[in-house]
Amino acid sequence: MASVKNLKKEINYVLGDIVNIVYIWEMTNGGKPTETSDILVDNIYETFDSLMTRANQKDVENKKAHFKQIRKEYEEAANQFVAKINELN
């Protein structure tokens, strides 16, 4: 498993890029946020906060399994967010 530091960076970069994609979509489709895009951005930030809180936990029994689960949830969430962005049009 890659280091925890790299996992945190990857979560930050990927979810940040997804938020940027939503903002670009908003600018190209009317220039103002929609209710749907606001909800999507809020969900992305909630997911980011949740994943980072779990990644920073110190009292974990099986670290390898813990971080594998975080990576799995992060990848699933990122794929779901991309699918929701594709549905915005």
N, C-alpha and C positions, 0 to 999 in steps of 0.2 A: 504494500500500500504506500502510496506517495505520502509525503508529510502532511500533517494537519494544516500547516501554514499554507501549503499549495492548494489544499482543498478549500480553505477559507478564501483565498485569492480567486480561485476559479468560480466559486459561488458568487462572489462580489462582482467579478467581471461579467459573467454571463447574465445574471439577473439585471445588472446595470445596463448592459447592452439591450436587453429586452425592453426595459423602461424607455431607453432612447428610441427604439423602434416605434413604440407606441406614440411618443411625442412627435416623431417624424410623420407618422400616419395622421396625427391630429393636424399638423401644419399643412399637409398636402390635401386634406379633406375638410376644408372650411376654415382652418386656422384656429378653431376653438375646441376645447375639450368637450367630449360628449359624456353623458352619464355612464355609458358602457366603458369608455376608455378610462374614466376616473376610477370606476370600480375595479377594472383590471389592474391599474397601477397600484391601487390600495392593496389588492390581493398579492401582488408581487412583493411589495414592501413587507407585508405581514409574513409571507413565506420566508423572505430574507431574514427577518428578525428571529423567526422560529428556528431556522436552520443554524444561524450563527449562535444562538443561545445554546442549542444542543451541541454544537461543535466546541463550545467553550466549557462544557461540563467537565468537572474534574473527578467526580465520584462515580466513575463508570467501572463496572466489573470487567467486562470483556471489551477492551478498546477496539480491537479489530472488527468485531461484529457491529459495534456501535457506529463506527465511521463508515463501514460498508452500508449500513442502513441509511445513514445520512446521505451518502452519495446516491444511493438508489432513489430516495425521496426527492433529492435535488434534481436529478435527471428527469424523473417523471413530471415534476412540477414545471421544469423548463419546457418540456415537450408540450405540456398542456397549455402553457402560456402562449407558445408559438402557434398552436392550433387555434386558440381564441383570437389571436391577432389576425390570423388568416380569415376568420369568420367576421371580422369587423366590416369588411367590404360588403 
